[in-house]
Amino acid sequence: MNPNSIFGFTLRFYMKFTCVSILIIAAAFLGCGGSEKGVREKIAAEMEKSLKSESLDKWYPQSIDTLYGGFLSSFSYDFKPTGEQEKMIVTQARHTWTNAKASARYPGVDYYKSGARHGFEFLKNVMWDKTYGGFFWLVDRKGNVKGDSSKTAYGNAFGIYALAAYFEISRDSSALNLAREAFMWLEKNSHDPKQKGYFQHLQRNGTPTTRNPETPSTADTGYKDQNSSIHLLEAFTELYQVWPDPLLRERLHEMLLLIRDTITTPRGYLVLFLTPDWKPVSFADSSEAVILKHRNLDHVSFGHDVETAYLMIEASYILGFTNDTTTRRIAKKMVDHALRNGWDNTVGGFYDEGYYFKSKEGISIIRDTKNWWAQAEGLNALLLMADLYPDDEMKYFSKFETLWKYSDAYLIDHENGDWFAGGLDKQPEMKTALKGQIWKAFYHQYRSLANCIDRLRTPH
């Protein structure tokens, strides 16, 4: 087991820093005793098969673009390359990160490490702007920049995330140097020294893009947001493990506090978009029609909430906050809110979107589809909560089992490989939809399955 994994943290945290006895800890972690142990071993074996033979073996090495560098992004439902193969920084970074992690997990498979190196070279030589710095958002298959050459904090976060992971398995100093350069580019251009956090939208030269009277009300231009914030947190967590720089530590801590104490509401869900001074962008006082028109800016995203619960606990641990009860409490509240308000009690799974209409009691589900990444992140978060709070009334392990059965039945393509983009119980058309595209690689699924397998197989 990786000693820096969250389960490794969980076990050591309880062993060292709680006041209850080791015997009580052991009994709590055993949960249902021998029966649960058997279930854990069974699910771990199923997840390992899904991770390696049903997913990694489908993606790699065939997605490696041997002609123009980087990775092919678009695949049909039966994993045939299709389309123009545009290359977005997020996808390219996620493929690089996944290959780096897989090379450490499966050291006997040579093409994972070479794939990670291949991805790093594309990030360094093509995606990085050698004139102004920062990673371009989108290029065509041959590496020509597409669009207006604008950049995002979100995209640069994933570039850093991949570079840190690649450096960890290669010790290639040029990868760490580029990661540090990307971090300092964000520091110079994207970081807000007054209100803290980062501006998401940037011009090519790094100047933040602001809103003006002509900006459509439905556009997210000029806003700060939870999505770039949580992935900056994620990227800085990864980088800090290989480069424990004081300024990086300060920014990592800053993002943890902003996400935990400002972006997360008292009810336990994330505000999606905020003004530069951190006021929530909300349409709750408008009509239902106006609210739904602006749903991309203002709704409850259960998938992001459970993902963030994990990322906050991970960041807190990497920062060395071994008795951070506040972060754990709020992370638990986020998972509990998602379970109480966005969980399908019939077959399992987290719905995509909810909303608190002022004219209605409680929350309304405004999009009952179940995208793949939310279920993957849900598995990871539920199992973490199950091991942190084994006797809790939310019965996290039972929910974890249900979500795995749901994913196995409605999301994992046992015939053609990887996961469908949405649960077939709600979207049967996803069975023949693209298996890969610039917003869908194998990052969420890899992290979730790898973390869950390690946690399930760790003796308690």
C-alpha positions as CSV (number, residue, x, y, z in Angstrom):
1,M,0.0,0.0,0.0
2,N,1.2,3.5,-0.8
3,P,1.9,5.1,2.6
4,N,0.6,8.4,1.3
5,S,-2.7,7.0,0.2
6,I,-5.8,8.2,1.9
7,F,-6.4,4.8,3.5
8,G,-2.9,4.8,4.8
9,F,-3.6,8.2,6.2
10,T,-6.9,7.0,7.7
11,L,-5.4,4.1,9.5
12,R,-2.3,6.0,10.8
13,F,-4.4,8.9,11.8
14,Y,-6.7,6.9,14.0
15,M,-3.8,4.8,15.4
16,K,-1.8,7.9,16.4
17,F,-4.1,10.7,17.1
18,T,-7.5,9.6,18.5
19,C,-8.1,8.9,22.2
20,V,-9.9,5.7,21.8
21,S,-8.1,2.5,22.2
22,I,-6.4,0.5,19.5
23,L,-8.8,-2.4,20.2
24,I,-11.8,-0.2,19.6
25,I,-10.3,1.1,16.4
26,A,-9.6,-2.4,15.1
27,A,-13.2,-3.5,15.9
28,A,-14.6,-0.4,14.2
29,F,-12.5,-0.9,11.0
30,L,-13.6,-4.6,10.9
31,G,-17.2,-3.4,10.7
32,C,-19.3,-6.5,10.0
33,G,-16.5,-8.8,10.8
34,G,-15.6,-11.7,8.6
35,S,-18.6,-11.2,6.3
36,E,-17.6,-7.7,5.4
37,K,-14.0,-8.9,5.0
38,G,-15.2,-11.4,2.4
39,V,-17.3,-8.7,0.6
40,R,-14.3,-6.4,0.6
41,E,-12.1,-9.0,-1.0
42,K,-14.7,-9.8,-3.6
43,I,-15.3,-6.2,-4.6
44,A,-11.5,-5.6,-4.7
45,A,-11.1,-8.4,-7.2
46,E,-13.9,-7.2,-9.4
47,M,-12.5,-3.6,-9.3
48,E,-9.0,-4.9,-10.2
49,K,-10.4,-6.6,-13.3
50,S,-12.4,-3.6,-14.3
51,L,-9.3,-1.3,-13.7
52,K,-6.8,-3.4,-15.7
53,S,-8.4,-5.6,-18.3
54,E,-11.6,-3.8,-18.9
55,S,-10.2,-0.2,-18.9
56,L,-6.4,0.3,-18.9
57,D,-5.9,-2.4,-21.5
58,K,-8.5,-0.7,-23.8
59,W,-7.1,2.8,-23.5
60,Y,-3.4,2.0,-23.6
61,P,-1.3,1.8,-25.6
62,Q,-3.8,2.4,-28.4
63,S,-4.6,6.0,-27.4
64,I,-0.9,7.0,-27.7
65,D,-0.7,9.2,-30.8
66,T,2.6,8.0,-32.4
67,L,2.2,10.4,-35.3
68,Y,1.8,13.8,-33.7
69,G,2.4,13.2,-30.0
70,G,0.2,13.2,-27.0
71,F,-2.9,11.0,-26.8
72,L,-5.9,10.4,-29.1
73,S,-9.0,11.7,-27.3
74,S,-12.0,10.5,-29.3
75,F,-13.1,6.8,-29.5
76,S,-16.4,5.2,-30.5
77,Y,-18.4,3.0,-28.1
78,D,-16.3,0.0,-29.3
79,F,-13.0,1.8,-28.9
80,K,-12.2,2.7,-32.5
81,P,-10.5,6.1,-33.0
82,T,-12.9,8.6,-34.5
83,G,-13.2,12.3,-35.3
84,E,-10.7,15.1,-35.6
85,Q,-8.8,14.1,-32.4
86,E,-8.6,17.6,-30.9
87,K,-6.3,17.7,-27.9
88,M,-7.3,19.7,-24.8
89,I,-4.8,20.3,-22.0
90,V,-7.2,18.6,-19.5
91,T,-7.4,15.4,-21.4
92,Q,-3.7,15.3,-22.3
93,A,-2.8,15.9,-18.7
94,R,-5.2,13.3,-17.4
95,H,-3.8,10.7,-19.7
96,T,-0.3,11.5,-18.7
97,W,-1.2,11.4,-15.0
98,T,-3.0,8.0,-15.4
99,N,0.0,6.5,-17.2
100,A,2.3,7.7,-14.5
101,K,0.1,6.2,-11.8
102,A,-0.4,3.0,-13.7
103,S,3.4,2.6,-14.2
104,A,3.9,2.6,-10.4
105,R,1.0,0.2,-9.9
106,Y,1.9,-2.2,-12.7
107,P,5.7,-1.9,-13.0
108,G,5.9,-4.9,-15.3
109,V,4.0,-3.1,-18.0
110,D,6.6,-1.0,-19.9
111,Y,4.3,1.1,-22.0
112,Y,2.7,2.9,-19.0
113,K,6.0,4.6,-18.1
114,S,6.8,5.3,-21.8
115,G,3.3,6.6,-22.2
116,A,3.7,9.0,-19.3
117,R,7.0,10.2,-20.8
118,H,5.3,10.6,-24.2
119,G,2.5,12.6,-22.6
120,F,5.1,14.8,-20.7
121,E,6.9,15.6,-24.0
122,F,3.6,16.7,-25.5
123,L,2.8,18.9,-22.6
124,K,6.2,20.5,-22.6
125,N,6.7,20.9,-26.4
126,V,3.2,21.5,-27.7
127,M,0.7,22.5,-24.9
128,W,3.1,24.9,-23.1
129,D,3.1,28.4,-24.5
130,K,6.8,29.2,-25.0
131,T,6.1,32.9,-25.6
132,Y,3.8,33.9,-22.7
133,G,3.9,30.8,-20.5
134,G,1.0,28.8,-19.3
135,F,-0.7,25.8,-21.0
136,F,-2.9,26.4,-24.1
137,W,-6.4,25.2,-23.7
138,L,-6.9,23.4,-27.1
139,V,-4.9,22.4,-30.1
140,D,-5.7,20.3,-33.1
141,R,-4.2,16.8,-33.6
142,K,-1.0,18.2,-35.1
143,G,-0.6,20.6,-32.2
144,N,-1.8,23.9,-33.9
145,V,-3.5,26.2,-31.3
146,K,-7.3,26.4,-31.8
147,G,-9.6,29.2,-30.8
148,D,-8.5,32.5,-29.3
149,S,-5.4,31.1,-27.4
150,S,-7.0,31.9,-24.1
151,K,-6.0,29.9,-21.0
152,T,-7.6,28.8,-17.7
153,A,-6.5,28.1,-14.2
154,Y,-8.4,24.8,-14.5
155,G,-6.3,23.7,-17.4
156,N,-3.0,24.7,-15.9
157,A,-4.0,22.9,-12.7
158,F,-4.2,19.7,-14.6
159,G,-0.9,20.4,-16.3
160,I,0.7,20.7,-12.9
161,Y,-1.1,17.6,-11.7
162,A,0.3,15.5,-14.5
163,L,3.8,16.9,-14.3
164,A,4.1,16.2,-10.6
165,A,2.9,12.6,-11.0
166,Y,5.3,12.0,-13.9
167,F,8.2,13.5,-11.9
168,E,7.4,11.2,-9.0
169,I,7.9,8.0,-11.1
170,S,10.7,9.3,-13.4
171,R,12.7,11.8,-11.2
172,D,13.1,13.8,-14.5
173,S,14.0,17.2,-13.2
174,S,12.7,18.9,-16.4
175,A,9.2,17.8,-15.4
176,L,9.5,19.3,-12.0
177,N,11.0,22.4,-13.4
178,L,8.0,22.8,-15.7
179,A,5.6,22.1,-12.9
180,R,7.2,24.9,-10.8
181,E,7.2,27.2,-13.8
182,A,3.4,26.6,-14.3
183,F,2.8,27.2,-10.6
184,M,4.7,30.5,-10.7
185,W,2.8,31.5,-13.9
186,L,-0.4,31.0,-12.0
187,E,1.0,32.9,-9.1
188,K,1.9,35.9,-11.3
189,N,-1.2,36.0,-13.4
190,S,-4.1,34.0,-11.9
191,H,-3.7,34.4,-8.2
192,D,-5.8,37.1,-6.5
193,P,-3.5,38.7,-3.8
194,K,-6.4,40.7,-2.4
195,Q,-9.4,38.4,-2.3
196,K,-7.4,35.1,-2.5
197,G,-8.0,32.2,-4.8
198,Y,-7.5,32.2,-8.5
199,F,-9.1,33.8,-11.5
200,Q,-10.3,31.1,-13.9
201,H,-10.3,32.8,-17.3
202,L,-7.1,34.3,-18.7
203,Q,-6.0,35.9,-21.9
204,R,-3.0,34.4,-23.7
205,N,-0.6,36.7,-21.9
206,G,-2.1,35.8,-18.5
207,T,-4.3,38.9,-18.0
208,P,-7.5,37.8,-16.2
209,T,-10.7,38.2,-18.3
210,T,-13.4,40.2,-16.6
211,R,-17.1,40.6,-17.1
212,N,-18.6,43.6,-18.8
213,P,-22.1,44.8,-19.6
214,E,-22.0,42.7,-22.9
215,T,-21.2,39.5,-21.1
216,P,-24.2,37.1,-21.4
217,S,-25.9,36.3,-18.1
218,T,-25.4,32.6,-18.8
219,A,-21.6,32.9,-19.3
220,D,-19.2,32.1,-16.5
221,T,-16.6,34.7,-17.8
222,G,-15.0,36.6,-15.0
223,Y,-16.3,34.5,-12.2
224,K,-14.3,32.4,-9.7
225,D,-15.6,28.9,-9.4
226,Q,-15.6,25.7,-7.4
227,N,-14.4,23.5,-10.2
228,S,-11.1,25.3,-10.9
229,S,-10.7,25.7,-7.1
230,I,-11.0,22.1,-6.2
231,H,-8.7,21.0,-9.0
232,L,-6.1,23.6,-8.1
233,L,-6.3,22.1,-4.6
234,E,-5.9,18.6,-6.1
235,A,-2.9,19.8,-8.3
236,F,-1.2,21.6,-5.4
237,T,-1.6,18.5,-3.2
238,E,0.1,16.3,-5.8
239,L,2.9,18.9,-6.4
240,Y,3.5,19.5,-2.7
241,Q,4.4,15.8,-2.2
242,V,7.4,16.1,-4.6
243,W,8.2,19.8,-4.0
244,P,7.5,21.0,-0.4
245,D,7.9,24.7,-1.2
246,P,6.7,27.2,1.4
247,L,4.7,29.3,-1.1
248,L,3.1,26.3,-2.5
249,R,2.2,25.2,1.0
250,E,0.7,28.6,1.6
251,R,-1.4,28.4,-1.5
252,L,-2.5,24.8,-0.8
253,H,-3.7,25.8,2.6
254,E,-5.4,28.9,1.2
255,M,-7.4,26.8,-1.3
256,L,-8.4,24.3,1.4
257,L,-9.8,27.0,3.6
258,L,-11.5,28.8,0.8
259,I,-13.2,25.6,-0.5
260,R,-14.1,24.4,3.0
261,D,-15.2,27.6,4.6
262,T,-16.4,29.9,1.8
263,I,-17.4,27.8,-1.3
264,T,-19.1,25.1,0.7
265,T,-22.5,26.2,2.0
266,P,-23.7,25.5,5.6
267,R,-26.0,22.9,4.1
268,G,-23.1,21.0,2.8
269,Y,-22.9,21.6,-0.9
270,L,-20.6,23.7,-3.1
271,V,-21.5,27.0,-4.7
272,L,-20.7,26.6,-8.3
273,F,-19.7,30.2,-9.3
274,L,-18.8,33.3,-7.3
275,T,-17.9,36.9,-7.9
276,P,-14.2,37.8,-7.5
277,D,-14.9,38.9,-3.9
278,W,-16.5,35.5,-3.2
279,K,-20.2,36.4,-3.3
280,P,-22.3,33.4,-4.6
281,V,-23.7,33.7,-8.1
282,S,-27.4,32.7,-7.4
283,F,-30.6,33.0,-9.3
284,A,-32.7,31.7,-6.4
285,D,-34.8,34.9,-6.3
286,S,-35.8,34.6,-9.9
287,S,-38.5,32.6,-11.6
288,E,-38.1,28.9,-12.1
289,A,-37.7,29.5,-15.9
290,V,-34.8,31.9,-15.2
291,I,-33.2,29.6,-12.7
292,L,-33.3,26.7,-15.2
293,K,-31.9,28.9,-18.0
294,H,-28.9,29.6,-15.7
295,R,-28.6,26.1,-14.4
296,N,-25.0,25.8,-15.6
297,L,-24.1,28.5,-13.1
298,D,-26.3,27.7,-10.2
299,H,-27.3,24.2,-9.1
300,V,-26.3,21.6,-6.6
301,S,-23.7,19.2,-8.2
302,F,-23.7,16.1,-6.0
303,G,-20.7,14.6,-7.9
304,H,-18.5,17.6,-7.2
305,D,-19.6,17.5,-3.6
306,V,-18.5,14.0,-2.9
307,E,-15.3,14.5,-5.0
308,T,-14.4,17.5,-3.0
309,A,-15.0,15.7,0.3
310,Y,-12.1,13.4,-0.6
311,L,-9.9,16.1,-2.0
312,M,-10.2,18.2,1.1
313,I,-9.2,15.3,3.4
314,E,-6.3,14.4,1.2
315,A,-5.0,18.0,1.1
316,S,-5.4,18.3,4.9
317,Y,-3.4,15.1,5.4
318,I,-0.6,16.1,3.0
319,L,-0.3,19.5,4.8
320,G,0.3,17.5,8.0
321,F,-2.9,18.5,9.8
322,T,-3.2,15.2,11.6
323,N,-6.0,16.3,13.9
324,D,-8.1,18.3,11.5
325,T,-11.6,17.6,12.8
326,T,-13.1,20.6,11.0
327,T,-12.2,19.4,7.5
328,R,-13.3,15.9,8.3
329,R,-16.6,17.1,9.7
330,I,-17.4,19.3,6.7
331,A,-16.3,16.6,4.3
332,K,-18.7,14.2,6.0
333,K,-21.5,16.8,5.9
334,M,-21.0,17.1,2.1
335,V,-21.2,13.3,1.6
336,D,-24.2,13.1,3.9
337,H,-26.0,15.9,2.0
338,A,-25.4,14.2,-1.3
339,L,-26.8,10.9,0.1
340,R,-29.8,12.5,1.6
341,N,-30.7,14.7,-1.3
342,G,-29.1,13.3,-4.5
343,W,-29.1,9.5,-4.0
344,D,-31.4,7.2,-6.0
345,N,-32.9,5.0,-3.3
346,T,-34.2,2.5,-5.9
347,V,-31.1,1.3,-7.7
348,G,-28.4,3.5,-6.3
349,G,-26.3,6.2,-7.8
350,F,-25.9,10.0,-7.4
351,Y,-28.1,12.2,-9.6
352,D,-26.4,15.0,-11.6
353,E,-28.2,18.1,-10.4
354,G,-30.5,19.4,-7.7
355,Y,-31.9,22.9,-6.8
356,Y,-33.4,24.5,-3.7
357,F,-36.3,26.4,-5.1
358,K,-37.6,29.0,-2.6
359,S,-41.2,28.1,-3.6
360,K,-40.7,24.4,-2.9
361,E,-39.9,22.4,0.2
362,G,-36.6,20.7,0.3
363,I,-34.5,20.1,-2.8
364,S,-35.7,19.3,-6.3
365,I,-33.8,17.0,-8.6
366,I,-33.6,18.9,-11.9
367,R,-31.4,16.4,-13.7
368,D,-31.8,12.8,-12.8
369,T,-29.2,11.4,-15.0
370,K,-26.1,9.8,-13.5
371,N,-22.8,10.7,-15.2
372,W,-19.9,8.3,-14.9
373,W,-17.4,10.5,-13.1
374,A,-19.8,11.3,-10.2
375,Q,-20.3,7.6,-9.5
376,A,-16.6,7.0,-9.7
377,E,-15.9,9.8,-7.2
378,G,-18.8,8.6,-5.1
379,L,-17.3,5.1,-4.7
380,N,-14.0,6.6,-3.5
381,A,-15.7,9.0,-1.1
382,L,-18.2,6.5,0.3
383,L,-15.5,3.9,1.1
384,L,-13.4,6.6,2.8
385,M,-16.3,7.6,4.9
386,A,-17.1,3.9,5.7
387,D,-13.6,3.5,7.1
388,L,-13.6,6.8,8.9
389,Y,-17.1,6.3,10.4
390,P,-17.9,2.6,10.3
391,D,-20.8,2.8,12.8
392,D,-22.4,5.9,11.4
393,E,-26.2,5.9,10.7
394,M,-25.6,6.7,7.1
395,K,-24.3,3.2,6.6
396,Y,-21.6,4.2,4.1
397,F,-20.3,0.7,3.4
398,S,-23.7,-0.5,2.4
399,K,-24.1,2.6,0.1
400,F,-20.7,1.8,-1.3
401,E,-21.7,-1.8,-2.1
402,T,-24.9,-0.5,-3.7
403,L,-23.0,2.0,-5.8
404,W,-20.5,-0.6,-7.0
405,K,-23.4,-2.9,-8.0
406,Y,-25.0,0.0,-9.8
407,S,-21.8,0.9,-11.6
408,D,-21.1,-2.7,-12.5
409,A,-24.6,-3.1,-14.0
410,Y,-25.2,0.3,-15.6
411,L,-21.9,2.0,-16.2
412,I,-19.1,-0.5,-16.9
413,D,-19.0,-1.8,-20.5
414,H,-18.0,-5.4,-19.9
415,E,-18.0,-6.0,-23.7
416,N,-16.2,-3.1,-25.2
417,G,-14.3,-1.7,-22.1
418,D,-14.3,1.4,-19.9
419,W,-17.4,3.1,-18.5
420,F,-20.3,4.5,-20.4
421,A,-20.6,8.3,-20.0
422,G,-23.9,8.0,-18.2
423,G,-25.9,5.3,-16.4
424,L,-27.9,3.2,-18.8
425,D,-30.9,3.1,-16.4
426,K,-31.4,6.8,-17.2
427,Q,-29.7,7.1,-20.6
428,P,-29.8,3.8,-22.5
429,E,-28.5,5.7,-25.6
430,M,-25.1,6.0,-23.8
431,K,-24.5,2.4,-24.8
432,T,-23.4,3.5,-28.3
433,A,-22.2,7.0,-27.4
434,L,-18.5,8.0,-27.6
435,K,-16.4,6.1,-25.1
436,G,-13.8,8.7,-25.2
437,Q,-13.8,12.5,-25.9
438,I,-11.9,15.5,-24.7
439,W,-14.0,15.6,-21.5
440,K,-13.8,11.8,-20.9
441,A,-10.6,9.9,-20.4
442,F,-9.7,7.4,-17.6
443,Y,-8.8,9.7,-14.7
444,H,-11.8,9.7,-12.4
445,Q,-12.3,5.9,-12.8
446,Y,-8.6,5.2,-12.3
447,R,-8.2,7.1,-9.1
448,S,-11.4,5.8,-7.7
449,L,-10.8,2.1,-8.5
450,A,-7.1,2.2,-7.5
451,N,-7.9,3.9,-4.2
452,C,-10.8,1.6,-3.4
453,I,-8.8,-1.5,-4.2
454,D,-5.9,-0.5,-2.0
455,R,-8.3,0.4,0.9
456,L,-10.3,-2.8,0.5
457,R,-7.2,-5.0,0.5
458,T,-5.5,-3.2,3.5
459,P,-5.7,-5.4,6.6
460,H,-7.6,-3.6,9.3
